Amino acid sequence: MGQKSLGKNLVPAVITETVVHDTDDPAIWINPADASKSIIVGTDKDTDGGLYAFNLQGKIINKVLGLKRPNNVDIEYGFLLNGKKTDIAAVTERETNMVKLYSLPDLKEVGTFSVFDGETERGPMGISMYKNPKTEEIFVIAGRKSGPSDGYLWQYLLSEKEGKITGNVVRKFGKYSGLKEIESIAVDDELGYIYYSDEQFGVHQYYADPEKGNEELLVFGKGDFKSDVEGISIYPTSAAAGYILVSNQQKDTFNVYLRENPAKGIIAEIPVSTSESDGSEVTNINLGPQFPKGIFVAMSNGKVFHIYDWRMVEERIKANMK
């Protein structure tokens, strides 16, 4: 087990401008021409909610308003749309039972499809995307407000139809403890794993490729959290190693596990300045002189996202590790 001598709370390098209602989940789009001009995309969760784009200085530079309770967002690169490779953000819209897709960085709607069709329990919340490194097929993995003890998550293969992106369900998987709900989902494209937070229980691991089946590979983090197990972020330090950070929501810390061996258990616990953090995201890309090893972005109460310099996070991880 990691040490519990936490030290002072990590201070964000940047706090974003406020949204209208309630920030929930961020994603990071890397600008291929100039990484220092990368953007953070985040949801504002309400009946009259929105999707916001922030620059690395935390300024709002674009937004899509009028969404019906957008919950979570994730990003994938290079979907072939109308013959052109297009980066896309996928957002769950809970009150309409839809996933909406937007091109990046302009946030133009490029597709939409309904999820959990035929189910009594729908209400999409968590979302993540997976790009198969070999086939380059892109999938959406969606969770919901509540669901069955198995088959809580549905996976959709994205395809083009009449110039728009749609999704078709290819598998239903994922165990659920029944304790609270499943929201945060994260995919490790390189290693081919899906992780999701079963709040008040632990983190589940499955294969991301539907061809590899629906066997649960691991549950980790049990007993490591004050209450809710929340936002999951994966930081690679090499092709096969790195860190998995999981929000210990009610404690305002992030628990850290080894990407190459999460079964080893918690290796560090990082106190942050966020309050009740739901969603988070991380990148290891050099974003310029201010953030040469990337950033860690976490939602906080107060209608904002916190942007942390990864060097500060890593320093704290190494200081906390046994």
KESE-266209 format. One line per field, with one value per residue (C-alpha): residue number from 0; residue in one letter; x, y, z. Coordinates in pm, whole numbers, padded with zeros to 5 digits, always signed. Example, Ala and Ser with C-alpha at 12.3 -4.5 7.8 and 13.67 -1.06 7.14 Angstrom:
// residues 2
i	(0 1)
aa	(A S)
east	(+01230 +01367)
north	(-00450 -00106)
up	(+00780 +00714)
***
This chain:
// residues 322
i	(0 1 2 3 4 5 6 7 8 9 10 11 12 13 14 15 16 17 18 19 20 21 22 23 24 25 26 27 28 29 30 31 32 33 34 35 36 37 38 39 40 41 42 43 44 45 46 47 48 49 50 51 52 53 54 55 56 57 58 59 60 61 62 63 64 65 66 67 68 69 70 71 72 73 74 75 76 77 78 79 80 81 82 83 84 85 86 87 88 89 90 91 92 93 94 95 96 97 98 99 100 101 102 103 104 105 106 107 108 109 110 111 112 113 114 115 116 117 118 119 120 121 122 123 124 125 126 127 128 129 130 131 132 133 134 135 136 137 138 139 140 141 142 143 144 145 146 147 148 149 150 151 152 153 154 155 156 157 158 159 160 161 162 163 164 165 166 167 168 169 170 171 172 173 174 175 176 177 178 179 180 181 182 183 184 185 186 187 188 189 190 191 192 193 194 195 196 197 198 199 200 201 202 203 204 205 206 207 208 209 210 211 212 213 214 215 216 217 218 219 220 221 222 223 224 225 226 227 228 229 230 231 232 233 234 235 236 237 238 239 240 241 242 243 244 245 246 247 248 249 250 251 252 253 254 255 256 257 258 259 260 261 262 263 264 265 266 267 268 269 270 271 272 273 274 275 276 277 278 279 280 281 282 283 284 285 286 287 288 289 290 291 292 293 294 295 296 297 298 299 300 301 302 303 304 305 306 307 308 309 310 311 312 313 314 315 316 317 318 319 320 321)
aa	(M G Q K S L G K N L V P A V I T E T V V H D T D D P A I W I N P A D A S K S I I V G T D K D T D G G L Y A F N L Q G K I I N K V L G L K R P N N V D I E Y G F L L N G K K T D I A A V T E R E T N M V K L Y S L P D L K E V G T F S V F D G E T E R G P M G I S M Y K N P K T E E I F V I A G R K S G P S D G Y L W Q Y L L S E K E G K I T G N V V R K F G K Y S G L K E I E S I A V D D E L G Y I Y Y S D E Q F G V H Q Y Y A D P E K G N E E L L V F G K G D F K S D V E G I S I Y P T S A A A G Y I L V S N Q Q K D T F N V Y L R E N P A K G I I A E I P V S T S E S D G S E V T N I N L G P Q F P K G I F V A M S N G K V F H I Y D W R M V E E R I K A N M K)
east	(+00000 +00114 +00210 -00058 +00163 -00003 +00147 -00005 -00265 -00136 -00208 -00335 -00133 -00457 -00824 -01063 -01327 -01659 -01939 -02308 -02421 -02192 -01872 -01858 -01598 -01299 -01112 -00794 -00749 -00388 -00338 -00121 +00023 +00114 +00065 +00074 -00255 -00424 -00768 -00962 -01319 -01555 -01922 -02156 -02416 -02774 -03105 -02983 -02619 -02333 -01999 -01715 -01368 -01092 -00739 -00445 -00478 -00827 -01017 -01343 -01280 -01588 -01909 -02214 -02521 -02871 -02767 -03005 -02787 -02456 -02261 -01927 -01704 -01416 -01203 -01059 -00848 -00877 -01229 -01266 -01567 -01658 -01312 -01132 -00970 -01162 -01093 -01413 -01556 -01839 -02079 -02359 -02686 -02868 -03219 -03248 -03069 -02831 -02462 -02369 -02051 -01860 -01563 -01251 -01142 -01448 -01719 -01950 -02206 -02115 -02340 -02576 -02723 -02948 -02812 -02947 -03240 -03509 -03387 -03596 -03282 -03111 -02992 -02640 -02369 -02016 -01848 -01510 -01374 -01145 -00947 -00821 -00453 -00459 -00792 -00830 -01196 -01333 -01581 -01786 -01828 -02125 -02249 -02577 -02732 -02833 -02831 -02818 -02562 -02399 -02416 -02415 -02193 -02266 -02003 -02084 -01885 -01883 -01950 -02041 -02398 -02512 -02227 -02283 -02139 -02361 -02302 -02415 -02406 -02151 -02143 -02299 -02069 -01956 -02035 -02202 -02200 -02540 -02399 -02434 -02368 -02108 -01998 -01629 -01494 -01141 -00974 -00606 -00582 -00219 -00264 -00622 -00804 -01125 -01147 -01460 -01545 -01811 -01881 -01835 -01693 -01381 -01241 -01315 -01085 -01194 -01051 -01139 -01152 -01492 -01320 -01138 -01459 -01639 -01439 -01364 -00986 -00951 -01116 -00883 -00909 -01150 -01122 -00897 -01167 -01356 -01681 -01719 -01467 -01475 -01274 -01008 -00706 -00420 -00071 +00179 +00547 +00639 +00456 +00360 +00410 +00270 +00006 -00370 -00516 -00860 -01056 -01121 -01412 -01516 -01156 -01037 -00743 -00643 -00537 -00255 -00203 +00057 -00065 +00138 +00012 -00291 -00341 -00040 -00269 -00247 +00106 +00038 -00242 -00224 -00416 -00543 -00724 -01036 -01360 -01560 -01389 -01601 -01417 -01051 -00814 -00440 -00191 +00181 +00232 +00472 +00237 +00513 +00740 +00466 +00372 +00661 +00544 +00174 -00117 -00365 -00714 -00978 -01331 -01404 -01713 -01740 -01817 -01450 -01175 -00829 -00523 -00219 +00137 +00214 +00565 +00412 +00184 +00471 +00693 +00422 +00364 +00734 +00750 +00448 +00561 +00719)
north	(+00000 +00354 +00593 +00812 +01108 +01326 +01669 +01991 +02005 +02038 +02384 +02414 +02610 +02736 +02746 +02781 +03046 +02944 +02775 +02842 +02539 +02252 +02124 +01747 +01593 +01713 +01579 +01710 +01766 +01789 +02042 +01862 +02186 +02344 +02147 +02468 +02557 +02236 +02270 +02128 +02030 +02000 +01949 +02180 +01945 +02071 +02054 +02362 +02258 +02283 +02170 +02418 +02454 +02619 +02713 +02619 +02957 +02854 +03096 +02985 +02993 +02809 +02649 +02452 +02545 +02403 +02044 +01839 +01741 +01659 +01436 +01307 +01368 +01186 +01243 +01026 +01109 +01044 +00922 +00909 +01134 +01231 +01116 +01338 +01238 +01415 +01434 +01395 +01447 +01223 +01352 +01176 +01371 +01210 +01350 +01249 +00912 +01018 +01038 +01352 +01380 +01698 +01767 +01918 +02182 +02365 +02179 +02132 +01854 +01566 +01288 +01156 +00821 +00683 +00447 +00164 +00121 -00112 -00089 +00040 +00189 +00426 +00774 +00774 +00922 +00788 +00775 +00681 +00610 +00335 +00325 -00020 +00036 -00241 -00188 +00185 +00120 +00369 +00272 +00451 +00283 +00426 +00375 +00483 +00619 +00270 -00071 -00450 -00648 -00749 -00570 -00222 -00082 -00095 -00060 +00100 +00083 +00420 +00441 +00699 +00714 +00980 +01213 +01184 +00960 +00699 +00410 +00049 -00164 -00446 -00569 -00540 -00609 -00499 -00614 -00379 -00408 -00241 -00008 +00329 +00390 +00364 +00690 +00728 +00514 +00529 +00338 +00259 +00235 +00119 -00168 -00241 -00211 -00048 +00071 +00195 +00318 +00124 +00389 +00273 -00057 -00040 -00014 -00287 -00383 -00545 -00587 -00295 -00509 -00684 -00976 -01057 -01130 -01004 -01167 -00938 -00918 -00739 -00532 -00299 -00015 -00192 -00034 +00249 +00517 +00725 +00682 +00725 +00589 +00847 +01000 +00778 +00911 +00714 +00867 +00662 +00692 +00443 +00212 -00029 +00155 +00458 +00561 +00529 +00815 +00767 +01036 +00971 +01212 +01287 +01305 +01549 +01327 +01108 +00751 +00633 +00280 +00134 +00121 -00196 -00364 -00202 -00522 -00418 -00171 +00196 +00331 +00695 +00930 +01288 +01568 +01825 +02159 +02035 +01992 +01671 +01594 +01383 +01379 +01412 +01368 +01366 +01387 +01315 +01531 +01827 +02128 +02387 +02557 +02586 +02217 +02017 +01685 +01745 +01834 +01675 +01831 +01774 +01901 +02091 +02230 +02599 +02550 +02517 +02279 +02278 +02241 +02093 +02085 +01713 +01769 +01870 +01564 +01330 +01484 +01420 +01063 +00982 +01145 +00941 +00607 +00343)
up	(+00000 -00073 +00199 +00354 +00446 +00185 +00235 +00109 -00162 -00515 -00658 -01017 -01272 -01425 -01325 -01617 -01663 -01513 -01704 -01633 -01432 -01327 -01486 -01507 -01736 -01943 -02245 -02410 -02784 -02902 -03182 -03442 -03579 -03245 -02923 -02715 -02888 -02772 -02616 -02324 -02398 -02101 -02025 -01836 -01690 -01679 -01864 -02051 -02052 -02296 -02428 -02379 -02531 -02326 -02425 -02201 -02029 -01917 -02140 -02303 -02679 -02809 -02683 -02789 -02584 -02545 -02471 -02254 -01960 -02126 -01891 -02009 -02310 -02478 -02787 -03063 -03366 -03737 -03812 -04191 -04256 -04613 -04720 -04470 -04142 -03866 -03493 -03293 -02946 -02825 -02557 -02369 -02362 -02073 -02110 -02478 -02447 -02723 -02799 -02991 -03196 -03275 -03501 -03347 -03290 -03431 -03231 -03531 -03487 -03719 -03592 -03330 -03231 -02958 -02694 -02479 -02718 -02583 -02222 -01933 -01775 -02019 -01910 -02065 -01842 -01882 -02220 -02360 -02705 -02831 -03155 -03243 -03333 -03597 -03774 -03692 -03616 -03363 -03092 -02829 -02490 -02299 -01944 -01787 -01469 -01357 -01511 -01473 -01273 -01604 -01939 -01782 -02060 -02433 -02703 -03041 -03364 -03537 -03911 -04170 -04296 -04544 -04452 -04075 -03803 -03644 -03404 -03398 -03084 -03107 -02748 -02403 -02112 -01768 -01417 -01166 -00787 -00742 -00475 -00649 -01021 -01295 -01457 -01531 -01817 -01958 -02241 -02283 -02664 -02666 -02419 -02522 -02189 -02069 -01709 -01534 -01186 -00997 -00735 -00374 -00502 -00721 -01073 -01327 -01616 -01946 -02295 -02525 -02839 -02861 -03038 -02714 -02524 -02216 -01938 -01644 -01608 -01274 -01004 -00815 -00567 -00331 +00013 -00112 -00133 +00121 -00072 -00449 -00699 -00978 -01267 -01428 -01621 -01778 -01808 -02013 -01922 -02198 -02440 -02162 -01831 -01651 -01401 -01360 -01153 -00997 -00814 -00445 -00480 -00123 -00001 -00271 -00358 -00651 -00590 -00817 -00955 -01190 -01550 -01607 -01288 -01122 -00921 -00713 -00539 -00458 -00489 -00397 -00298 -00424 -00247 -00496 -00478 -00654 -00462 -00519 -00851 -01087 -01415 -01511 -01803 -01858 -02146 -02161 -02473 -02454 -02463 -02475 -02219 -01954 -01967 -02118 -01974 -02029 -01802 -01565 -01584 -01318 -01270 -00948 -00781 -00857 -01230 -01326 -01431 -01273 -01497 -01323 -01456 -01484 -01346 -01013 -01011 -01094 -00829 -00570 -00691 -00655 -00311 -00196 -00335 -00123)
***
